[in-house]
Amino acid sequence: MTADQLSGLSDTLFSVSVGLYSLAVVAFAAQLAFGRRPARARALVGAGAPVDEPVAPEAAPAGTDDPPAVRRWGLVAMLLTALGALTHAGVLVARGLAVDRLPWGNMYEFAVAVVLVAVVAFLVLAVRSPALRHLGLFVLAPVVVSLVAIGLFLYVESAPLVAALRSSWLAVHVTTAILGFGVFFVSGIASVLYLVRGRFEARGGDPSSSRLVARIPSAATLDRVAHRTAIFGFPIWTFAVIAGAIWAESAWGRFWGWDPKETWAFIAWVVYAAYLHARTTAGWRGRPAAWVNVVGLGVMVFNLLYVNMVSSGLHSYGGVD
């Protein structure tokens, strides 16, 4: 295939991926809507334990007593998500083959790769713990919104790398940054859901009165997912920051120059370090720690969008006018 054909294939696969993920959102929503409410209506965090203190998850995860037809909705949703991840990966593979380089040389490609990592992270979690499939709606809906926004506002035609990015460090620094960002994406969503469920229960609400809230995994489970994914992503992000400093010394003769991208990458590192520290400090567990994690995700998104679309600096390689 020619470069133009591969580029066109990449764009087509992008649209297919959005379609498959959208269908997965519908299937996940049907699973939540038609499934039985858990027998244990109130989550344990609302039955005597403080909301800010994680407790053991319920013995019977939500959805284990669903009828076969509802469980099939969940399986269909997972299958659609997996197919979407395959076509999503094809977007990057075809684009990379079209220009004979790693497919994350601009903001569009970087963002597409980050979202793919988030989807794969969710799939791994859902396969390892079927109860976490109930997070599908809350992960895939932001994925669809993100991809639509990426396609509308960040898309650029495939092209060779700019001279400044033609380095073997691209494969090391940018790849690890993508992996870290994608994992933090899932961690941040888990913390947002933890805050939503915890706030509902703190106000005396009964999860059985709301099918949506009742179907969300327990606050303890959400807290554990957020924490473990952050633990996994933090050393990857740390390595990305270190690799970026080494690349900066090789390219510009200094390890650190307080460029906007460098500054906000370091701020994100500090926020996630604070989150992990907070999770080990009794007074900061639960909601306070979850808020720190949500702030961390906000900093990551701000770093991605602000540096490439608003600020000017040595890292402004977004390719977006």
Sine and cosine of phi, psi and omega as CSV:
sin_phi,cos_phi,sin_psi,cos_psi,sin_omega,cos_omega
0.00,0.00,0.57,-0.82,0.04,-1.00
-0.97,0.24,0.22,-0.98,0.00,-1.00
-0.88,0.48,-0.64,0.77,0.00,-1.00
-0.91,0.41,-0.63,0.78,0.02,-1.00
-0.92,0.40,-0.66,0.75,0.03,-1.00
-0.91,0.42,-0.64,0.77,0.04,-1.00
-0.90,0.45,-0.67,0.74,0.05,-1.00
-0.91,0.42,-0.62,0.78,0.05,-1.00
-0.88,0.47,-0.66,0.75,0.03,-1.00
-0.86,0.51,-0.70,0.72,0.01,-1.00
-0.91,0.42,-0.62,0.78,0.02,-1.00
-0.91,0.41,-0.69,0.72,0.02,-1.00
-0.90,0.44,-0.53,0.85,0.06,-1.00
-0.87,0.49,-0.73,0.68,0.02,-1.00
-0.90,0.43,-0.65,0.76,0.03,-1.00
-0.88,0.47,-0.66,0.75,-0.01,-1.00
-0.88,0.47,-0.71,0.71,0.03,-1.00
-0.87,0.49,-0.65,0.76,0.01,-1.00
-0.90,0.44,-0.70,0.71,-0.01,-1.00
-0.91,0.41,-0.68,0.73,0.03,-1.00
-0.90,0.43,-0.59,0.81,0.02,-1.00
-0.90,0.43,-0.67,0.74,0.07,-1.00
-0.90,0.44,-0.59,0.81,0.05,-1.00
-0.90,0.44,-0.62,0.78,0.05,-1.00
-0.87,0.50,-0.69,0.73,0.01,-1.00
-0.89,0.46,-0.69,0.73,-0.02,-1.00
-0.92,0.39,-0.66,0.75,0.05,-1.00
-0.90,0.44,-0.63,0.78,0.03,-1.00
-0.90,0.44,-0.64,0.76,0.04,-1.00
-0.90,0.43,-0.63,0.78,0.03,-1.00
-0.87,0.49,-0.67,0.74,0.01,-1.00
-0.94,0.34,-0.63,0.78,-0.10,-1.00
-0.95,0.31,-0.61,0.79,-0.12,-0.99
-0.99,-0.16,-0.14,0.99,-0.01,-1.00
-0.96,0.28,0.37,-0.93,0.04,-1.00
-0.96,0.29,0.54,-0.84,0.11,-0.99
-0.94,0.33,0.55,-0.83,-0.02,-1.00
-0.86,0.50,0.56,-0.83,0.01,-1.00
-0.89,0.46,-0.60,0.80,0.04,-1.00
-1.00,0.00,1.00,-0.08,-0.18,-0.98
-0.89,0.45,-0.67,0.74,-0.05,-1.00
-1.00,-0.08,0.71,-0.70,0.06,-1.00
-0.94,0.34,0.43,-0.90,-0.07,-1.00
-0.89,0.47,-0.49,0.87,0.01,-1.00
-0.92,0.39,-0.27,0.96,0.05,-1.00
-0.98,-0.21,0.16,0.99,-0.07,-1.00
-0.85,-0.52,0.77,0.63,0.11,-0.99
0.91,-0.42,-0.43,0.90,0.01,-1.00
-1.00,-0.04,0.58,-0.81,0.03,-1.00
-0.88,0.47,0.56,-0.83,-0.02,-1.00
-0.89,0.46,-0.54,0.84,-0.07,-1.00
-0.98,0.19,-0.07,1.00,-0.01,-1.00
-0.94,-0.34,0.91,-0.41,0.03,-1.00
-0.86,0.50,0.62,-0.78,0.03,-1.00
-0.80,-0.60,0.07,-1.00,0.00,-1.00
-0.91,0.42,0.61,-0.79,0.02,-1.00
-0.93,0.37,0.29,-0.96,0.03,-1.00
-0.88,0.48,0.47,-0.88,0.01,-1.00
-0.92,0.39,-0.56,0.83,-0.01,-1.00
-0.90,-0.44,0.97,-0.25,-0.02,-1.00
-0.86,0.50,0.48,-0.88,0.02,-1.00
-0.85,0.53,0.73,-0.68,0.09,-1.00
0.99,-0.17,-0.14,0.99,-0.04,-1.00
-0.94,0.33,-0.32,0.95,0.01,-1.00
-0.97,-0.24,0.29,0.96,0.01,-1.00
-0.92,0.39,0.53,-0.85,0.10,-1.00
-0.92,0.38,0.34,-0.94,-0.04,-1.00
-0.82,0.57,-0.62,0.79,-0.02,-1.00
-0.87,0.49,-0.62,0.79,0.01,-1.00
-0.95,0.30,-0.65,0.76,0.04,-1.00
-0.89,0.46,-0.52,0.85,0.05,-1.00
-0.91,0.42,-0.58,0.82,0.08,-1.00
-0.85,0.53,-0.67,0.75,0.02,-1.00
-0.90,0.43,-0.67,0.74,0.03,-1.00
-0.91,0.41,-0.65,0.76,0.05,-1.00
-0.88,0.48,-0.68,0.73,0.00,-1.00
-0.88,0.48,-0.69,0.72,0.01,-1.00
-0.90,0.43,-0.64,0.77,0.02,-1.00
-0.90,0.44,-0.70,0.72,0.04,-1.00
-0.89,0.46,-0.63,0.77,0.03,-1.00
-0.90,0.43,-0.67,0.74,0.02,-1.00
-0.90,0.43,-0.68,0.73,0.04,-1.00
-0.90,0.44,-0.64,0.77,0.05,-1.00
-0.89,0.46,-0.63,0.78,0.03,-1.00
-0.90,0.44,-0.61,0.79,0.03,-1.00
-0.91,0.42,-0.73,0.68,0.03,-1.00
-0.93,0.37,-0.54,0.84,0.06,-1.00
-0.88,0.47,-0.72,0.70,0.07,-1.00
-0.89,0.46,-0.59,0.81,0.04,-1.00
-0.88,0.47,-0.50,0.86,0.05,-1.00
-0.85,0.53,-0.73,0.69,-0.05,-1.00
-0.97,0.26,-0.62,0.78,0.00,-1.00
-0.89,0.45,-0.74,0.67,-0.01,-1.00
-0.90,0.44,-0.64,0.77,0.00,-1.00
-0.92,0.39,-0.64,0.77,0.04,-1.00
-0.90,0.43,-0.66,0.75,0.03,-1.00
-0.91,0.41,-0.54,0.84,-0.02,-1.00
-0.90,0.44,-0.55,0.83,-0.06,-1.00
-0.89,-0.45,0.07,1.00,0.07,-1.00
0.83,0.55,0.81,0.59,0.04,-1.00
-0.34,-0.94,0.12,-0.99,0.10,-0.99
-0.91,0.41,0.71,-0.70,-0.13,-0.99
-1.00,0.08,0.76,0.65,0.16,-0.99
-0.55,-0.84,0.86,0.51,-0.01,-1.00
-0.98,-0.22,0.01,1.00,0.04,-1.00
-0.53,-0.85,0.04,-1.00,-0.12,-0.99
-0.91,0.42,-0.62,0.78,0.01,-1.00
-0.87,0.49,-0.77,0.64,-0.05,-1.00
-0.92,0.39,-0.63,0.77,0.03,-1.00
-0.88,0.48,-0.73,0.68,-0.04,-1.00
-0.91,0.42,-0.66,0.75,0.04,-1.00
-0.88,0.48,-0.65,0.76,0.00,-1.00
-0.92,0.38,-0.63,0.77,0.02,-1.00
-0.87,0.49,-0.71,0.70,-0.01,-1.00
-0.90,0.44,-0.62,0.79,0.04,-1.00
-0.88,0.48,-0.69,0.73,0.02,-1.00
-0.87,0.49,-0.65,0.76,0.02,-1.00
-0.88,0.48,-0.68,0.73,0.01,-1.00
-0.90,0.43,-0.71,0.71,0.01,-1.00
-0.89,0.45,-0.64,0.77,0.04,-1.00
-0.87,0.49,-0.68,0.74,0.04,-1.00
-0.90,0.45,-0.69,0.72,0.00,-1.00
-0.87,0.50,-0.67,0.74,0.01,-1.00
-0.89,0.46,-0.71,0.71,0.01,-1.00
-0.89,0.45,-0.68,0.74,-0.05,-1.00
-0.93,0.36,-0.54,0.84,0.04,-1.00
-0.95,0.31,-0.64,0.77,-0.01,-1.00
-0.95,0.31,-0.55,0.84,-0.02,-1.00
-0.68,-0.74,0.99,-0.11,-0.06,-1.00
-0.81,0.58,-0.46,0.89,0.01,-1.00
-0.88,0.47,-0.43,0.90,-0.03,-1.00
-0.98,0.22,-0.07,1.00,0.07,-1.00
-0.90,0.45,-0.36,0.93,0.03,-1.00
-0.94,0.33,-0.15,0.99,0.13,-0.99
-0.99,0.14,-0.17,0.99,-0.12,-0.99
-0.80,0.60,-0.73,0.69,-0.01,-1.00
-0.86,0.51,-0.64,0.77,-0.11,-0.99
-0.99,0.16,-0.30,0.96,0.10,-0.99
-1.00,-0.04,-0.72,0.69,-0.09,-1.00
-0.95,0.31,-0.55,0.84,0.04,-1.00
-0.88,0.47,-0.76,0.65,0.10,-0.99
-0.88,0.47,-0.53,0.85,0.04,-1.00
-0.88,0.47,-0.72,0.69,0.00,-1.00
-0.89,0.45,-0.72,0.69,0.01,-1.00
-0.87,0.49,-0.68,0.73,-0.01,-1.00
-0.89,0.45,-0.71,0.71,-0.02,-1.00
-0.91,0.41,-0.64,0.77,0.04,-1.00
-0.88,0.47,-0.70,0.71,0.03,-1.00
-0.90,0.43,-0.65,0.76,0.04,-1.00
-0.88,0.48,-0.71,0.70,0.00,-1.00
-0.91,0.42,-0.57,0.82,-0.05,-1.00
-0.99,0.17,-0.63,0.78,-0.19,-0.98
-0.91,-0.41,-0.33,0.94,-0.08,-1.00
-0.92,-0.39,-0.12,0.99,-0.11,-0.99
-0.90,0.44,0.70,-0.72,0.14,-0.99
-0.68,-0.73,0.47,-0.88,0.05,-1.00
-0.90,0.43,0.53,-0.85,0.05,-1.00
-0.90,0.43,0.66,-0.75,-0.06,-1.00
-0.40,-0.92,0.30,-0.95,0.06,-1.00
-0.89,0.45,0.31,-0.95,0.04,-1.00
-0.92,0.40,0.55,-0.84,0.16,-0.99
-0.93,0.38,0.39,-0.92,-0.13,-0.99
-0.84,0.55,-0.62,0.78,-0.08,-1.00
-0.90,0.43,-0.37,0.93,-0.06,-1.00
-0.99,-0.14,0.01,1.00,-0.03,-1.00
-0.99,0.14,0.98,0.19,-0.03,-1.00
-0.49,-0.87,0.49,-0.87,0.05,-1.00
-0.92,0.40,-0.30,0.95,0.03,-1.00
-0.93,0.36,-0.31,0.95,0.05,-1.00
-0.85,0.52,-0.68,0.73,-0.03,-1.00
-0.91,0.42,-0.51,0.86,-0.05,-1.00
-1.00,0.06,-0.84,0.55,-0.12,-0.99
-0.92,0.38,-0.80,0.60,-0.09,-1.00
-0.94,0.33,-0.60,0.80,0.02,-1.00
-0.88,0.48,-0.72,0.70,0.00,-1.00
-0.94,0.35,-0.55,0.83,0.06,-1.00
-0.90,0.44,-0.64,0.77,0.04,-1.00
-0.90,0.45,-0.72,0.69,-0.01,-1.00
-0.89,0.47,-0.71,0.70,0.00,-1.00
-0.89,0.45,-0.71,0.71,-0.01,-1.00
-0.88,0.47,-0.71,0.71,-0.02,-1.00
-0.89,0.46,-0.64,0.76,0.02,-1.00
-0.94,0.35,-0.65,0.76,0.04,-1.00
-0.89,0.45,-0.49,0.87,0.04,-1.00
-0.86,0.52,-0.75,0.66,0.00,-1.00
-0.93,0.38,-0.66,0.75,0.01,-1.00
-0.87,0.49,-0.67,0.74,0.00,-1.00
-0.91,0.42,-0.65,0.76,0.03,-1.00
-0.90,0.44,-0.65,0.76,0.02,-1.00
-0.88,0.47,-0.63,0.78,0.02,-1.00
-0.93,0.36,-0.62,0.79,0.05,-1.00
-0.87,0.49,-0.71,0.70,0.01,-1.00
-0.91,0.41,-0.58,0.81,0.07,-1.00
-0.86,0.50,-0.69,0.72,0.00,-1.00
-0.92,0.40,-0.63,0.77,0.00,-1.00
-0.90,0.44,-0.75,0.66,-0.03,-1.00
-0.93,0.37,-0.65,0.76,0.00,-1.00
-0.90,0.43,-0.63,0.78,0.01,-1.00
-0.92,0.40,-0.64,0.77,0.01,-1.00
-0.87,0.49,-0.71,0.70,-0.03,-1.00
-0.95,0.31,-0.57,0.82,0.00,-1.00
-0.91,0.42,-0.46,0.89,0.03,-1.00
-0.99,0.10,0.09,1.00,0.04,-1.00
1.00,0.06,0.18,0.98,0.00,-1.00
-0.95,0.30,0.59,-0.81,0.03,-1.00
-0.99,-0.11,0.88,-0.47,0.01,-1.00
-0.81,0.59,-0.43,0.90,-0.01,-1.00
-0.94,0.35,-0.29,0.96,0.02,-1.00
-0.99,0.12,-0.16,0.99,0.02,-1.00
-0.73,-0.68,0.93,-0.36,-0.04,-1.00
-0.86,0.50,-0.63,0.78,-0.05,-1.00
-0.90,0.44,-0.75,0.67,0.00,-1.00
-0.90,0.43,-0.64,0.76,-0.04,-1.00
-0.90,0.44,-0.49,0.87,-0.06,-1.00
-1.00,0.08,-0.28,0.96,0.06,-1.00
-0.92,0.38,0.66,-0.75,0.05,-1.00
-0.82,0.57,0.36,-0.93,-0.05,-1.00
-0.86,0.52,0.37,-0.93,0.02,-1.00
-0.86,0.51,-0.60,0.80,0.03,-1.00
-0.89,0.46,-0.66,0.75,0.01,-1.00
-0.91,0.41,-0.70,0.71,0.00,-1.00
-0.89,0.45,-0.66,0.75,0.03,-1.00
-0.88,0.48,-0.67,0.75,-0.01,-1.00
-0.92,0.39,-0.66,0.75,0.03,-1.00
-0.89,0.46,-0.73,0.69,0.00,-1.00
-0.87,0.50,-0.69,0.73,-0.04,-1.00
-0.93,0.38,-0.74,0.67,-0.07,-1.00
-0.93,0.37,-0.62,0.79,0.04,-1.00
-0.93,0.37,-0.59,0.81,0.06,-1.00
-0.91,0.41,-0.64,0.77,0.05,-1.00
-0.87,0.50,-0.65,0.76,0.00,-1.00
-0.93,0.36,-0.66,0.75,-0.08,-1.00
-0.98,0.20,-0.46,0.89,-0.12,-0.99
-0.88,0.47,-0.76,0.65,0.03,-1.00
-0.90,0.44,-0.51,0.86,0.06,-1.00
-0.91,0.42,-0.71,0.70,0.03,-1.00
-0.91,0.42,-0.61,0.79,0.05,-1.00
-0.86,0.50,-0.71,0.71,0.02,-1.00
-0.90,0.43,-0.60,0.80,0.02,-1.00
-0.89,0.46,-0.67,0.75,0.02,-1.00
-0.91,0.42,-0.69,0.73,0.01,-1.00
-0.90,0.43,-0.70,0.72,0.02,-1.00
-0.89,0.46,-0.60,0.80,0.05,-1.00
-0.90,0.44,-0.62,0.79,0.03,-1.00
-0.91,0.40,-0.65,0.76,0.03,-1.00
-0.90,0.43,-0.68,0.74,0.04,-1.00
-0.89,0.46,-0.64,0.76,0.01,-1.00
-0.88,0.47,-0.63,0.78,0.02,-1.00
-0.92,0.40,-0.61,0.79,0.02,-1.00
-0.93,0.36,-0.61,0.79,-0.09,-1.00
-1.00,0.03,-0.63,0.78,-0.15,-0.99
-0.87,-0.50,-0.01,1.00,0.07,-1.00
0.99,0.17,0.24,0.97,0.08,-1.00
-0.51,-0.86,0.55,-0.84,-0.01,-1.00
-0.98,0.21,-0.50,0.87,-0.10,-1.00
-0.54,-0.84,0.71,-0.71,-0.01,-1.00
-0.68,-0.73,0.20,0.98,-0.02,-1.00
0.83,0.55,0.54,0.84,0.19,-0.98
-0.89,0.45,0.52,-0.85,-0.05,-1.00
-0.78,0.62,-0.67,0.74,-0.01,-1.00
-0.91,0.42,-0.69,0.72,0.03,-1.00
-0.89,0.46,-0.68,0.73,-0.04,-1.00
-0.88,0.47,-0.74,0.67,-0.06,-1.00
-0.96,0.27,-0.48,0.88,0.11,-0.99
-0.90,0.43,-0.63,0.77,0.03,-1.00
-0.94,0.35,-0.64,0.77,0.05,-1.00
-0.87,0.50,-0.69,0.72,0.04,-1.00
-0.87,0.50,-0.67,0.74,0.02,-1.00
-0.87,0.49,-0.68,0.73,-0.01,-1.00
-0.90,0.44,-0.66,0.75,-0.02,-1.00
-0.89,0.45,-0.71,0.71,-0.01,-1.00
-0.94,0.33,-0.54,0.84,0.11,-0.99
-0.90,0.44,-0.63,0.77,0.04,-1.00
-0.91,0.42,-0.62,0.79,0.02,-1.00
-0.89,0.45,-0.74,0.67,-0.02,-1.00
-0.91,0.42,-0.58,0.81,0.07,-1.00
-0.92,0.39,-0.65,0.76,0.00,-1.00
-0.88,0.47,-0.58,0.81,-0.01,-1.00
-0.92,0.38,-0.34,0.94,0.03,-1.00
-0.99,-0.14,-0.01,1.00,0.00,-1.00
-0.95,-0.30,0.84,-0.54,-0.14,-0.99
-0.83,0.56,-0.64,0.77,-0.06,-1.00
-0.96,0.29,-0.20,0.98,-0.06,-1.00
-0.89,-0.46,0.19,0.98,0.05,-1.00
-0.97,0.26,0.20,-0.98,0.06,-1.00
0.97,0.25,-0.72,-0.69,-0.11,-0.99
-0.85,0.52,-0.73,0.68,0.00,-1.00
-0.84,0.54,-0.70,0.71,0.02,-1.00
-0.91,0.42,-0.64,0.77,0.01,-1.00
-0.88,0.47,-0.64,0.77,0.04,-1.00
-0.89,0.45,-0.62,0.79,0.06,-1.00
-0.88,0.47,-0.66,0.75,0.01,-1.00
-0.90,0.43,-0.65,0.76,0.03,-1.00
-0.90,0.43,-0.65,0.76,0.06,-1.00
-0.87,0.49,-0.63,0.78,0.03,-1.00
-0.86,0.51,-0.70,0.72,0.04,-1.00
-0.89,0.45,-0.64,0.77,0.04,-1.00
-0.88,0.48,-0.64,0.77,0.03,-1.00
-0.90,0.43,-0.64,0.77,0.02,-1.00
-0.89,0.46,-0.71,0.71,0.01,-1.00
-0.91,0.42,-0.67,0.74,0.03,-1.00
-0.87,0.50,-0.67,0.74,0.01,-1.00
-0.89,0.45,-0.64,0.77,0.00,-1.00
-0.92,0.39,-0.73,0.68,-0.12,-0.99
-0.99,0.11,-0.71,0.71,-0.12,-0.99
-0.91,0.40,-0.75,0.66,-0.09,-1.00
-0.89,0.46,-0.63,0.78,-0.09,-1.00
-1.00,0.04,-0.37,0.93,-0.09,-1.00
-0.91,-0.41,-0.31,0.95,-0.05,-1.00
-0.86,-0.51,-0.82,0.57,-0.09,-1.00
-0.99,0.16,0.24,-0.97,0.10,-0.99
-0.85,-0.52,0.68,-0.74,-0.02,-1.00
-0.14,-0.99,-0.08,-1.00,-0.04,-1.00
-0.94,0.34,-0.27,0.96,-0.03,-1.00
-0.98,-0.19,0.24,0.97,-0.07,-1.00
-0.99,0.13,0.97,0.25,0.00,-1.00
-0.92,-0.40,0.40,0.92,-0.13,-0.99
-0.90,0.44,-0.45,0.89,-0.04,-1.00
0.97,0.24,0.18,0.98,0.00,-1.00
-0.97,-0.26,0.78,-0.62,0.00,-1.00
-0.97,0.23,0.00,0.00,0.00,0.00
